Amino acid sequence: MSTNHDCGESNKYLIPKLDAMGKNWTIWKFRVDMSLGAKGLKGHLNGKKRKSIDPASGHSPAWIPTTPAKIKAFEDYEKDLEEWE
């Protein structure tokens, strides 16, 4: 049997559906914040964990890194992007 109660330790991080009129905004925002914090993802919410800038941006689509520094920058970008995602 399923219940829809918002009490108890096991429900602490459950995120309720946001009411269309915003009646539960405060609890919804709190639960989103807590859930992301518990998973180490709060930086995505507050903007502290930004997506890395692709070293290929500003170059033609056919651009490939050719120097050791550019290759390293591209490898670092791919690693950072995977972590960010």
C-alpha positions as CSV (number, residue, x, y, z in Angstrom):
1,M,0.0,0.0,0.0
2,S,1.4,3.4,-1.0
3,T,0.8,6.5,1.1
4,N,1.4,10.1,0.2
5,H,2.5,11.3,3.6
6,D,5.4,13.8,3.8
7,C,6.7,12.7,7.2
8,G,9.4,10.4,8.5
9,E,13.1,10.0,7.9
10,S,12.6,7.9,4.7
11,N,10.7,10.7,3.0
12,K,13.2,13.4,3.9
13,Y,14.6,13.7,0.4
14,L,11.5,12.9,-1.7
15,I,10.6,15.8,-3.9
16,P,6.9,16.4,-4.2
17,K,5.4,17.5,-7.4
18,L,5.4,21.3,-7.6
19,D,1.8,22.6,-7.3
20,A,0.7,24.5,-10.4
21,M,-0.2,27.5,-8.1
22,G,3.0,27.3,-6.2
23,K,1.3,26.4,-2.9
24,N,4.1,24.0,-2.0
25,W,7.0,26.1,-3.4
26,T,8.8,26.3,0.0
27,I,8.9,22.6,0.7
28,W,9.6,21.8,-3.0
29,K,12.6,24.2,-3.1
30,F,13.9,22.9,0.3
31,R,13.7,19.2,-0.9
32,V,15.4,19.9,-4.2
33,D,18.2,21.7,-2.4
34,M,18.5,18.9,0.2
35,S,18.4,16.2,-2.4
36,L,21.1,17.8,-4.6
37,G,23.2,18.5,-1.6
38,A,23.0,14.9,-0.4
39,K,24.2,13.8,-3.9
40,G,27.0,16.3,-4.1
41,L,25.3,18.2,-6.9
42,K,24.5,21.5,-5.2
43,G,27.1,23.3,-7.3
44,H,24.9,22.7,-10.4
45,L,22.0,24.4,-8.6
46,N,23.9,27.5,-7.3
47,G,26.2,27.9,-10.3
48,K,29.5,27.1,-8.5
49,K,30.0,24.0,-10.7
50,R,30.0,25.3,-14.2
51,K,30.3,23.4,-17.4
52,S,33.9,23.6,-18.8
53,I,34.5,25.5,-22.0
54,D,35.2,23.3,-25.0
55,P,38.7,24.1,-26.3
56,A,37.3,23.5,-29.8
57,S,34.9,26.4,-29.5
58,G,35.7,29.2,-31.9
59,H,37.3,26.8,-34.3
60,S,35.9,25.2,-37.4
61,P,34.1,21.9,-36.9
62,A,37.0,20.1,-38.5
63,W,39.5,21.4,-35.9
64,I,41.6,18.8,-34.1
65,P,44.2,19.5,-31.3
66,T,47.7,19.0,-32.7
67,T,50.1,20.3,-30.0
68,P,50.7,18.5,-26.7
69,A,49.2,21.4,-24.8
70,K,46.0,21.4,-27.0
71,I,45.7,17.7,-26.8
72,K,46.0,17.9,-22.9
73,A,43.4,20.7,-22.8
74,F,41.0,18.6,-24.9
75,E,41.5,15.5,-22.7
76,D,41.0,17.6,-19.6
77,Y,37.9,19.1,-21.1
78,E,36.4,15.6,-21.9
79,K,37.2,14.4,-18.3
80,D,35.7,17.6,-16.8
81,L,32.6,17.3,-19.0
82,E,32.0,13.7,-18.0
83,E,32.2,14.6,-14.3
84,W,30.0,17.7,-14.8
85,E,27.3,15.6,-16.6
